[in-house]
Amino acid sequence: KQWYQRRVAITAGEKPIEKVEPGTLEEITTEGAKAATPLKSTAPPKKQPVEELSKPIDETALEEGEESEKGKLQPNNENGATYANYSFTQTLEELEIKVPLKVDFKVKSRDLKVDIKDKSLSVGLKGQEPIVNGELFNKILTDEAMWHLDENSVVLTLEKFNKVEWWGTVIKGDPEISTKKVQPENSKLGDLDGETRSMVEKMMYDQRQKAAGKPTSDDQKKADTMGKFMEQHPEMDFSNCKWG
């Protein structure tokens, strides 16, 4: 009777117990574990290529009027220079500065101390002496300044306040390049508006004329004006006149 009641109870509503298959364990080999869980790389950062330092200009190639350029550096292909602790390139409007961090570990942004002001710059690792530090060659626009890390180098982009001049260097006191040897075609003159481009081209022309000991565009304009005046007044004697 007890057996009958139990049988009835099961058929009346109790849910049958589902059959459970025995579990299976997946064996993970040492090789499989390494593949499943990638290890944090301990490889040192890539070694950065050593750039050749800028050299003084060839004094035998100096033209007349360029004596003041003796001892200055030959600009690189992008109108800048390479020093022991940093390098830079420039256009008329901005500079790009690269500061290598000569350490054997992967540097992160939080490891750095970068201080950019309108007339000064400081770049280095926290807790260490700055790699680059000092007064800027000229004023910059701090709101437009940017920097980032690239293969253990700090790369800065600084916009010049005066966009119609070449910088001799980045930090005052560092060896200067000969700005008379820069290549205008590298400065992207075509990107400037008409008025600014004319001003820059005039400035560069006058710079070359002065270097060669020749009259600037303003001097030529004065001479032309005076020449016309003399033609219109042949009765006047200009032999004792001194032209400034």
LUMMARMI-960562 format. One record per residue (C-alpha): residue in three letters; z, y, x; residue number from 1. Coordinates in pm, 1 decimal, always signed. Layout:
BEGIN
{mimi=Ala&pz=Z&py=Y&px=X&dopa=NUM} .
...
% end
This chain:
BEGIN
{mimi=Lys&pz=+0.0&py=+0.0&px=+0.0&dopa=1} .
{mimi=Gln&pz=+81.5&py=+239.2&px=+280.4&dopa=2} .
{mimi=Trp&pz=-249.3&py=+158.5&px=+437.5&dopa=3} .
{mimi=Tyr&pz=-422.6&py=+229.3&px=+107.8&dopa=4} .
{mimi=Gln&pz=-251.9&py=+569.9&px=+67.5&dopa=5} .
{mimi=Arg&pz=-351.2&py=+669.4&px=+417.9&dopa=6} .
{mimi=Arg&pz=-705.0&py=+565.9&px=+352.0&dopa=7} .
{mimi=Val&pz=-717.2&py=+764.4&px=+28.8&dopa=8} .
{mimi=Ala&pz=-577.8&py=+1075.2&px=+196.5&dopa=9} .
{mimi=Ile&pz=-851.6&py=+1066.2&px=+457.5&dopa=10} .
{mimi=Thr&pz=-1127.9&py=+1017.9&px=+203.6&dopa=11} .
{mimi=Ala&pz=-977.7&py=+1278.1&px=-30.4&dopa=12} .
{mimi=Gly&pz=-995.9&py=+1577.8&px=+204.3&dopa=13} .
{mimi=Glu&pz=-876.3&py=+1539.5&px=+557.7&dopa=14} .
{mimi=Lys&pz=-1135.0&py=+1630.2&px=+816.7&dopa=15} .
{mimi=Pro&pz=-1221.0&py=+1353.6&px=+1055.5&dopa=16} .
{mimi=Ile&pz=-1138.8&py=+1411.8&px=+1421.3&dopa=17} .
{mimi=Glu&pz=-1450.2&py=+1498.2&px=+1615.3&dopa=18} .
{mimi=Lys&pz=-1535.6&py=+1279.2&px=+1903.6&dopa=19} .
{mimi=Val&pz=-1484.5&py=+1458.9&px=+2232.7&dopa=20} .
{mimi=Glu&pz=-1699.1&py=+1364.7&px=+2525.3&dopa=21} .
{mimi=Pro&pz=-1520.1&py=+1338.0&px=+2856.8&dopa=22} .
{mimi=Gly&pz=-1565.8&py=+1652.6&px=+3066.8&dopa=23} .
{mimi=Thr&pz=-1779.0&py=+1661.7&px=+3376.5&dopa=24} .
{mimi=Leu&pz=-1699.5&py=+1839.1&px=+3704.0&dopa=25} .
{mimi=Glu&pz=-1972.7&py=+1998.7&px=+3911.3&dopa=26} .
{mimi=Glu&pz=-1918.3&py=+1946.2&px=+4280.5&dopa=27} .
{mimi=Ile&pz=-1977.8&py=+2263.1&px=+4482.8&dopa=28} .
{mimi=Thr&pz=-2058.2&py=+2214.1&px=+4845.7&dopa=29} .
{mimi=Thr&pz=-1970.1&py=+2466.4&px=+5116.1&dopa=30} .
{mimi=Glu&pz=-2332.5&py=+2577.1&px=+5129.9&dopa=31} .
{mimi=Gly&pz=-2343.7&py=+2616.4&px=+4753.6&dopa=32} .
{mimi=Ala&pz=-2030.9&py=+2828.5&px=+4753.6&dopa=33} .
{mimi=Lys&pz=-2178.5&py=+3063.1&px=+5014.9&dopa=34} .
{mimi=Ala&pz=-2494.0&py=+3100.9&px=+4807.5&dopa=35} .
{mimi=Ala&pz=-2301.2&py=+3163.0&px=+4485.4&dopa=36} .
{mimi=Thr&pz=-2069.4&py=+3421.1&px=+4637.2&dopa=37} .
{mimi=Pro&pz=-2252.2&py=+3658.0&px=+4872.7&dopa=38} .
{mimi=Leu&pz=-2036.5&py=+3761.5&px=+5163.2&dopa=39} .
{mimi=Lys&pz=-1982.9&py=+4126.0&px=+5250.8&dopa=40} .
{mimi=Ser&pz=-2207.1&py=+4213.4&px=+5540.4&dopa=41} .
{mimi=Thr&pz=-2024.0&py=+4275.2&px=+5863.7&dopa=42} .
{mimi=Ala&pz=-2338.0&py=+4359.7&px=+6057.1&dopa=43} .
{mimi=Pro&pz=-2317.2&py=+4687.9&px=+6248.0&dopa=44} .
{mimi=Pro&pz=-2538.0&py=+4979.1&px=+6133.5&dopa=45} .
{mimi=Lys&pz=-2889.2&py=+4995.1&px=+6270.0&dopa=46} .
{mimi=Lys&pz=-2921.4&py=+5165.3&px=+6603.6&dopa=47} .
{mimi=Gln&pz=-3092.9&py=+5499.6&px=+6565.7&dopa=48} .
{mimi=Pro&pz=-3389.0&py=+5573.3&px=+6788.6&dopa=49} .
{mimi=Val&pz=-3305.5&py=+5806.3&px=+7074.1&dopa=50} .
{mimi=Glu&pz=-3511.8&py=+6123.5&px=+7046.0&dopa=51} .
{mimi=Glu&pz=-3634.6&py=+6294.0&px=+7359.1&dopa=52} .
{mimi=Leu&pz=-3454.2&py=+6618.4&px=+7422.9&dopa=53} .
{mimi=Ser&pz=-3655.1&py=+6940.3&px=+7407.0&dopa=54} .
{mimi=Lys&pz=-3775.8&py=+7075.4&px=+7739.2&dopa=55} .
{mimi=Pro&pz=-3828.7&py=+7430.1&px=+7865.4&dopa=56} .
{mimi=Ile&pz=-4175.0&py=+7576.2&px=+7814.9&dopa=57} .
{mimi=Asp&pz=-4423.3&py=+7556.2&px=+8098.5&dopa=58} .
{mimi=Glu&pz=-4382.0&py=+7892.5&px=+8269.6&dopa=59} .
{mimi=Thr&pz=-4724.8&py=+7861.6&px=+8430.8&dopa=60} .
{mimi=Ala&pz=-4877.8&py=+7872.3&px=+8082.1&dopa=61} .
{mimi=Leu&pz=-4707.6&py=+8197.8&px=+7983.5&dopa=62} .
{mimi=Glu&pz=-4940.3&py=+8478.9&px=+7893.4&dopa=63} .
{mimi=Glu&pz=-4912.5&py=+8841.9&px=+7992.1&dopa=64} .
{mimi=Gly&pz=-4616.2&py=+9002.2&px=+7820.3&dopa=65} .
{mimi=Glu&pz=-4433.0&py=+8672.1&px=+7764.5&dopa=66} .
{mimi=Glu&pz=-4197.9&py=+8698.2&px=+8062.5&dopa=67} .
{mimi=Ser&pz=-3902.2&py=+8713.2&px=+7823.9&dopa=68} .
{mimi=Glu&pz=-3978.7&py=+8355.9&px=+7714.1&dopa=69} .
{mimi=Lys&pz=-3889.7&py=+8207.0&px=+8053.0&dopa=70} .
{mimi=Gly&pz=-3619.0&py=+7944.1&px=+8020.7&dopa=71} .
{mimi=Lys&pz=-3666.5&py=+7898.0&px=+7646.7&dopa=72} .
{mimi=Leu&pz=-3751.5&py=+7559.8&px=+7493.9&dopa=73} .
{mimi=Gln&pz=-4093.1&py=+7440.3&px=+7384.8&dopa=74} .
{mimi=Pro&pz=-4087.0&py=+7400.7&px=+7002.7&dopa=75} .
{mimi=Asn&pz=-4146.0&py=+7049.6&px=+6870.0&dopa=76} .
{mimi=Asn&pz=-4428.9&py=+6963.4&px=+6630.6&dopa=77} .
{mimi=Glu&pz=-4231.0&py=+7108.0&px=+6340.3&dopa=78} .
{mimi=Asn&pz=-4122.3&py=+7431.4&px=+6506.6&dopa=79} .
{mimi=Gly&pz=-3773.4&py=+7314.0&px=+6596.6&dopa=80} .
{mimi=Ala&pz=-3590.0&py=+7142.2&px=+6881.4&dopa=81} .
{mimi=Thr&pz=-3390.7&py=+6831.5&px=+6973.7&dopa=82} .
{mimi=Tyr&pz=-3049.0&py=+6870.2&px=+7136.8&dopa=83} .
{mimi=Ala&pz=-2792.9&py=+6613.2&px=+7251.5&dopa=84} .
{mimi=Asn&pz=-2590.3&py=+6641.4&px=+6929.6&dopa=85} .
{mimi=Tyr&pz=-2849.2&py=+6740.6&px=+6665.7&dopa=86} .
{mimi=Ser&pz=-3212.0&py=+6824.9&px=+6599.8&dopa=87} .
{mimi=Phe&pz=-3383.9&py=+7063.8&px=+6363.5&dopa=88} .
{mimi=Thr&pz=-3721.6&py=+7151.2&px=+6217.1&dopa=89} .
{mimi=Gln&pz=-3817.1&py=+7459.7&px=+6020.3&dopa=90} .
{mimi=Thr&pz=-4064.3&py=+7642.4&px=+5804.7&dopa=91} .
{mimi=Leu&pz=-4046.9&py=+8014.2&px=+5735.0&dopa=92} .
{mimi=Glu&pz=-3832.0&py=+7940.9&px=+5430.1&dopa=93} .
{mimi=Glu&pz=-3593.8&py=+7660.6&px=+5527.2&dopa=94} .
{mimi=Leu&pz=-3448.1&py=+7437.1&px=+5796.3&dopa=95} .
{mimi=Glu&pz=-3382.9&py=+7065.1&px=+5809.9&dopa=96} .
{mimi=Ile&pz=-3104.0&py=+6960.6&px=+6046.1&dopa=97} .
{mimi=Lys&pz=-3028.8&py=+6602.3&px=+6150.9&dopa=98} .
{mimi=Val&pz=-2687.9&py=+6518.6&px=+6298.6&dopa=99} .
{mimi=Pro&pz=-2658.7&py=+6158.8&px=+6432.0&dopa=100} .
{mimi=Leu&pz=-2313.5&py=+6000.7&px=+6398.9&dopa=101} .
{mimi=Lys&pz=-2274.4&py=+5795.7&px=+6715.4&dopa=102} .
{mimi=Val&pz=-2030.6&py=+5533.8&px=+6583.7&dopa=103} .
{mimi=Asp&pz=-2048.4&py=+5153.3&px=+6552.4&dopa=104} .
{mimi=Phe&pz=-1956.8&py=+5133.8&px=+6182.3&dopa=105} .
{mimi=Lys&pz=-2130.8&py=+5221.3&px=+5859.0&dopa=106} .
{mimi=Val&pz=-2032.5&py=+5576.2&px=+5767.8&dopa=107} .
{mimi=Lys&pz=-1977.8&py=+5678.9&px=+5406.7&dopa=108} .
{mimi=Ser&pz=-1972.4&py=+6025.7&px=+5256.4&dopa=109} .
{mimi=Arg&pz=-1594.9&py=+6017.2&px=+5222.4&dopa=110} .
{mimi=Asp&pz=-1566.7&py=+5978.3&px=+5602.1&dopa=111} .
{mimi=Leu&pz=-1734.4&py=+6314.3&px=+5661.4&dopa=112} .
{mimi=Lys&pz=-1629.7&py=+6675.0&px=+5672.6&dopa=113} .
{mimi=Val&pz=-1921.4&py=+6910.6&px=+5610.0&dopa=114} .
{mimi=Asp&pz=-1852.4&py=+7282.9&px=+5577.3&dopa=115} .
{mimi=Ile&pz=-2151.1&py=+7505.5&px=+5498.4&dopa=116} .
{mimi=Lys&pz=-2108.6&py=+7881.7&px=+5478.8&dopa=117} .
{mimi=Asp&pz=-2363.2&py=+8161.9&px=+5472.6&dopa=118} .
{mimi=Lys&pz=-2311.9&py=+8237.0&px=+5842.2&dopa=119} .
{mimi=Ser&pz=-2148.0&py=+7923.4&px=+5985.2&dopa=120} .
{mimi=Leu&pz=-2180.7&py=+7545.0&px=+5985.8&dopa=121} .
{mimi=Ser&pz=-1949.0&py=+7256.8&px=+6072.3&dopa=122} .
{mimi=Val&pz=-2039.6&py=+6885.4&px=+6055.6&dopa=123} .
{mimi=Gly&pz=-1837.5&py=+6587.4&px=+6175.3&dopa=124} .
{mimi=Leu&pz=-1615.9&py=+6291.0&px=+6095.1&dopa=125} .
{mimi=Lys&pz=-1274.2&py=+6349.1&px=+5940.7&dopa=126} .
{mimi=Gly&pz=-997.4&py=+6348.7&px=+6196.7&dopa=127} .
{mimi=Gln&pz=-1236.2&py=+6415.2&px=+6486.0&dopa=128} .
{mimi=Glu&pz=-1381.1&py=+6719.1&px=+6657.4&dopa=129} .
{mimi=Pro&pz=-1692.3&py=+6850.5&px=+6476.0&dopa=130} .
{mimi=Ile&pz=-2024.9&py=+6737.4&px=+6617.7&dopa=131} .
{mimi=Val&pz=-2192.3&py=+7063.8&px=+6518.2&dopa=132} .
{mimi=Asn&pz=-1977.8&py=+7372.8&px=+6480.5&dopa=133} .
{mimi=Gly&pz=-2037.9&py=+7744.8&px=+6511.4&dopa=134} .
{mimi=Glu&pz=-2203.8&py=+8060.5&px=+6387.6&dopa=135} .
{mimi=Leu&pz=-2549.7&py=+8020.4&px=+6240.3&dopa=136} .
{mimi=Phe&pz=-2846.9&py=+8189.7&px=+6404.9&dopa=137} .
{mimi=Asn&pz=-2892.5&py=+8388.0&px=+6084.8&dopa=138} .
{mimi=Lys&pz=-2778.4&py=+8399.0&px=+5724.5&dopa=139} .
{mimi=Ile&pz=-2854.0&py=+8123.1&px=+5468.5&dopa=140} .
{mimi=Leu&pz=-2828.3&py=+8083.3&px=+5090.4&dopa=141} .
{mimi=Thr&pz=-2527.7&py=+7855.6&px=+5040.0&dopa=142} .
{mimi=Asp&pz=-2610.5&py=+7784.9&px=+4674.3&dopa=143} .
{mimi=Glu&pz=-2931.3&py=+7612.8&px=+4785.7&dopa=144} .
{mimi=Ala&pz=-2774.0&py=+7411.6&px=+5070.9&dopa=145} .
{mimi=Met&pz=-2786.6&py=+7030.8&px=+5044.9&dopa=146} .
{mimi=Trp&pz=-2690.1&py=+6733.9&px=+5263.6&dopa=147} .
{mimi=His&pz=-2700.7&py=+6354.1&px=+5250.1&dopa=148} .
{mimi=Leu&pz=-2647.3&py=+6046.7&px=+5467.6&dopa=149} .
{mimi=Asp&pz=-2945.1&py=+5864.9&px=+5614.4&dopa=150} .
{mimi=Glu&pz=-2881.3&py=+5564.7&px=+5843.3&dopa=151} .
{mimi=Asn&pz=-2558.6&py=+5708.8&px=+5989.9&dopa=152} .
{mimi=Ser&pz=-2705.5&py=+6055.8&px=+6026.4&dopa=153} .
{mimi=Val&pz=-2617.0&py=+6365.1&px=+5826.2&dopa=154} .
{mimi=Val&pz=-2933.5&py=+6541.9&px=+5708.3&dopa=155} .
{mimi=Leu&pz=-2893.7&py=+6900.6&px=+5589.9&dopa=156} .
{mimi=Thr&pz=-3145.8&py=+7127.0&px=+5417.9&dopa=157} .
{mimi=Leu&pz=-3066.7&py=+7497.4&px=+5445.2&dopa=158} .
{mimi=Glu&pz=-3265.2&py=+7777.1&px=+5284.7&dopa=159} .
{mimi=Lys&pz=-3301.0&py=+8092.3&px=+5490.7&dopa=160} .
{mimi=Phe&pz=-3187.2&py=+8426.2&px=+5351.8&dopa=161} .
{mimi=Asn&pz=-3472.8&py=+8601.3&px=+5532.1&dopa=162} .
{mimi=Lys&pz=-3787.4&py=+8398.8&px=+5465.9&dopa=163} .
{mimi=Val&pz=-4017.7&py=+8586.4&px=+5701.9&dopa=164} .
{mimi=Glu&pz=-3873.2&py=+8495.7&px=+6039.5&dopa=165} .
{mimi=Trp&pz=-3843.8&py=+8202.7&px=+6277.7&dopa=166} .
{mimi=Trp&pz=-3506.2&py=+8084.7&px=+6401.2&dopa=167} .
{mimi=Gly&pz=-3464.3&py=+8034.8&px=+6775.2&dopa=168} .
{mimi=Thr&pz=-3196.7&py=+7769.7&px=+6713.2&dopa=169} .
{mimi=Val&pz=-2942.7&py=+7669.0&px=+6447.8&dopa=170} .
{mimi=Ile&pz=-2613.0&py=+7752.9&px=+6618.3&dopa=171} .
{mimi=Lys&pz=-2581.8&py=+8073.4&px=+6818.2&dopa=172} .
{mimi=Gly&pz=-2529.4&py=+7997.9&px=+7185.3&dopa=173} .
{mimi=Asp&pz=-2745.6&py=+7684.5&px=+7185.3&dopa=174} .
{mimi=Pro&pz=-3068.6&py=+7697.3&px=+7389.2&dopa=175} .
{mimi=Glu&pz=-3337.8&py=+7876.2&px=+7189.5&dopa=176} .
{mimi=Ile&pz=-3698.4&py=+7777.7&px=+7136.4&dopa=177} .
{mimi=Ser&pz=-3977.3&py=+8021.6&px=+7210.8&dopa=178} .
{mimi=Thr&pz=-4061.4&py=+8154.7&px=+6866.8&dopa=179} .
{mimi=Lys&pz=-4383.4&py=+8290.2&px=+7014.6&dopa=180} .
{mimi=Lys&pz=-4497.5&py=+7930.4&px=+7059.7&dopa=181} .
{mimi=Val&pz=-4444.8&py=+7813.8&px=+6701.1&dopa=182} .
{mimi=Gln&pz=-4741.8&py=+7685.0&px=+6504.0&dopa=183} .
{mimi=Pro&pz=-4804.8&py=+7899.9&px=+6193.0&dopa=184} .
{mimi=Glu&pz=-5006.1&py=+7625.3&px=+6023.1&dopa=185} .
{mimi=Asn&pz=-4690.6&py=+7414.7&px=+6004.6&dopa=186} .
{mimi=Ser&pz=-4508.1&py=+7679.5&px=+5801.1&dopa=187} .
{mimi=Lys&pz=-4701.6&py=+7616.5&px=+5477.1&dopa=188} .
{mimi=Leu&pz=-4824.2&py=+7973.3&px=+5440.8&dopa=189} .
{mimi=Gly&pz=-5035.6&py=+7859.8&px=+5146.6&dopa=190} .
{mimi=Asp&pz=-4716.6&py=+7800.4&px=+4946.1&dopa=191} .
{mimi=Leu&pz=-4614.7&py=+8166.6&px=+4969.0&dopa=192} .
{mimi=Asp&pz=-4712.6&py=+8430.6&px=+4714.7&dopa=193} .
{mimi=Gly&pz=-4982.8&py=+8677.7&px=+4815.7&dopa=194} .
{mimi=Glu&pz=-4754.3&py=+8967.7&px=+4906.4&dopa=195} .
{mimi=Thr&pz=-4514.4&py=+8754.3&px=+5113.2&dopa=196} .
{mimi=Arg&pz=-4800.9&py=+8577.8&px=+5288.2&dopa=197} .
{mimi=Ser&pz=-4961.4&py=+8907.5&px=+5387.5&dopa=198} .
{mimi=Met&pz=-4629.7&py=+9031.4&px=+5523.3&dopa=199} .
{mimi=Val&pz=-4577.7&py=+8710.8&px=+5723.8&dopa=200} .
{mimi=Glu&pz=-4929.0&py=+8709.9&px=+5865.1&dopa=201} .
{mimi=Lys&pz=-4890.9&py=+9074.4&px=+5970.0&dopa=202} .
{mimi=Met&pz=-4557.5&py=+8999.8&px=+6133.6&dopa=203} .
{mimi=Met&pz=-4703.5&py=+8705.9&px=+6325.1&dopa=204} .
{mimi=Tyr&pz=-5006.1&py=+8907.1&px=+6433.1&dopa=205} .
{mimi=Asp&pz=-4786.8&py=+9191.1&px=+6560.4&dopa=206} .
{mimi=Gln&pz=-4570.2&py=+8938.3&px=+6743.3&dopa=207} .
{mimi=Arg&pz=-4872.5&py=+8797.7&px=+6926.3&dopa=208} .
{mimi=Gln&pz=-5002.2&py=+9148.6&px=+7006.0&dopa=209} .
{mimi=Lys&pz=-4667.6&py=+9257.3&px=+7151.3&dopa=210} .
{mimi=Ala&pz=-4648.1&py=+8939.8&px=+7359.4&dopa=211} .
{mimi=Ala&pz=-4990.1&py=+9017.6&px=+7503.1&dopa=212} .
{mimi=Gly&pz=-4903.6&py=+9382.8&px=+7563.9&dopa=213} .
{mimi=Lys&pz=-5156.2&py=+9498.2&px=+7305.0&dopa=214} .
{mimi=Pro&pz=-5115.1&py=+9746.3&px=+7015.5&dopa=215} .
{mimi=Thr&pz=-4968.3&py=+9618.1&px=+6689.8&dopa=216} .
{mimi=Ser&pz=-5137.6&py=+9662.7&px=+6353.3&dopa=217} .
{mimi=Asp&pz=-4935.1&py=+9981.3&px=+6293.4&dopa=218} .
{mimi=Asp&pz=-5033.9&py=+10117.5&px=+6635.1&dopa=219} .
{mimi=Gln&pz=-5398.8&py=+10044.3&px=+6560.5&dopa=220} .
{mimi=Lys&pz=-5374.7&py=+10213.7&px=+6223.1&dopa=221} .
{mimi=Lys&pz=-5227.3&py=+10527.6&px=+6382.8&dopa=222} .
{mimi=Ala&pz=-5495.1&py=+10527.4&px=+6650.5&dopa=223} .
{mimi=Asp&pz=-5772.3&py=+10491.4&px=+6389.9&dopa=224} .
{mimi=Thr&pz=-5629.3&py=+10777.0&px=+6183.6&dopa=225} .
{mimi=Met&pz=-5602.6&py=+11000.0&px=+6489.9&dopa=226} .
{mimi=Gly&pz=-5954.1&py=+10907.4&px=+6599.8&dopa=227} .
{mimi=Lys&pz=-6096.5&py=+11018.4&px=+6267.6&dopa=228} .
{mimi=Phe&pz=-5900.0&py=+11344.7&px=+6285.6&dopa=229} .
{mimi=Met&pz=-6035.6&py=+11414.0&px=+6632.4&dopa=230} .
{mimi=Glu&pz=-6392.6&py=+11352.9&px=+6514.0&dopa=231} .
{mimi=Gln&pz=-6344.5&py=+11597.9&px=+6228.7&dopa=232} .
{mimi=His&pz=-6207.3&py=+11867.2&px=+6464.4&dopa=233} .
{mimi=Pro&pz=-6419.6&py=+11872.6&px=+6782.3&dopa=234} .
{mimi=Glu&pz=-6312.2&py=+12229.8&px=+6846.1&dopa=235} .
{mimi=Met&pz=-5958.2&py=+12116.5&px=+6923.7&dopa=236} .
{mimi=Asp&pz=-5843.5&py=+12003.5&px=+7269.2&dopa=237} .
{mimi=Phe&pz=-5645.6&py=+11679.2&px=+7258.5&dopa=238} .
{mimi=Ser&pz=-5646.2&py=+11613.4&px=+7634.4&dopa=239} .
{mimi=Asn&pz=-5278.0&py=+11701.1&px=+7675.1&dopa=240} .
{mimi=Cys&pz=-5159.7&py=+11511.3&px=+7369.5&dopa=241} .
{mimi=Lys&pz=-4920.8&py=+11222.0&px=+7413.4&dopa=242} .
{mimi=Trp&pz=-4947.0&py=+10946.2&px=+7154.8&dopa=243} .
{mimi=Gly&pz=-4623.6&py=+10773.0&px=+7049.9&dopa=244} .
% end
